[in-house]
Amino acid sequence: MKNPYKNRGEFEMVVEAAKKLVRMGRRETLFRLPGDKLGEWRTVKAPFTADVKKFIVGKYGDEVVIANEDFLRAASSSGFVPVDNRFSAN
């Protein structure tokens, strides 16, 4: 597979941005709407829970993309088992 990054610095910037999103996701719920610019995230100042998801979907519709769900999906597919439930939807 061809490397999509022009140089090492660009790759490091992407990794740092991903780390920042994960850190923010511990305290807040991050989501995007279909018309939002790439890399732009909206927040709810509450950790991700089923109730927060219900609130976001109720207000903005079911087309929202919730980053915290992607964190959970990526962690579970990698075999990662969290030691706490910071990203739990329950």
C-alpha positions in Angstrom: 0.0 0.0 0.0 1.3 3.4 -0.9 1.9 5.9 1.9 -0.7 8.6 1.7 1.4 11.2 3.6 3.9 13.4 1.8 6.4 13.3 4.6 7.0 12.2 8.2 5.9 15.6 9.6 2.5 15.3 8.0 2.0 11.8 9.4 3.0 13.1 12.9 0.5 15.9 12.6 -2.3 13.4 11.8 -1.3 11.2 14.8 -1.2 14.2 17.2 -4.7 15.3 15.9 -6.1 11.8 16.6 -4.5 11.8 20.1 -6.1 15.2 20.8 -9.5 13.9 19.8 -9.2 10.9 22.0 -8.2 13.1 25.0 -11.1 15.4 24.3 -13.4 12.4 24.1 -12.7 11.5 27.7 -14.5 14.6 28.9 -16.8 15.5 26.0 -18.8 13.9 23.3 -17.6 14.9 19.8 -19.8 14.8 16.8 -20.1 16.1 13.2 -23.1 16.9 11.0 -23.1 15.9 7.3 -22.4 19.5 6.1 -19.5 20.1 8.5 -16.0 20.6 7.1 -13.5 17.7 7.4 -11.7 17.9 10.7 -14.3 20.1 12.3 -16.0 18.7 15.4 -18.9 19.9 17.5 -19.0 19.0 21.2 -21.4 18.3 24.0 -19.7 19.0 27.3 -20.5 15.6 28.8 -18.9 12.2 28.5 -20.4 9.9 25.9 -23.4 7.9 27.2 -26.5 6.4 25.7 -28.4 9.4 26.9 -26.0 11.9 25.3 -26.3 10.0 22.0 -30.1 10.1 22.3 -30.0 13.9 22.9 -27.7 14.5 19.9 -29.7 12.2 17.5 -32.9 13.8 18.7 -31.7 17.3 18.1 -29.7 16.8 14.9 -31.0 13.6 13.3 -29.6 10.2 12.7 -27.0 11.4 10.1 -24.6 12.6 12.8 -21.2 11.0 13.2 -20.2 10.6 16.8 -16.4 10.3 17.2 -16.7 8.6 20.6 -18.5 5.7 18.9 -15.6 5.4 16.4 -13.2 5.3 19.4 -15.1 2.4 20.8 -15.3 0.6 17.5 -11.6 1.0 16.8 -10.7 -0.2 20.4 -12.9 -3.3 20.2 -11.7 -4.3 16.8 -8.1 -4.1 18.0 -8.8 -6.3 21.0 -8.3 -3.4 23.4 -10.2 -3.9 26.7 -10.6 -0.6 28.5 -9.9 -0.5 32.2 -12.7 1.9 32.8 -15.8 3.1 30.9 -14.8 6.6 29.8 -16.0 5.9 26.3 -18.9 3.6 27.2 -22.3 4.2 25.7 -23.9 2.5 28.7 
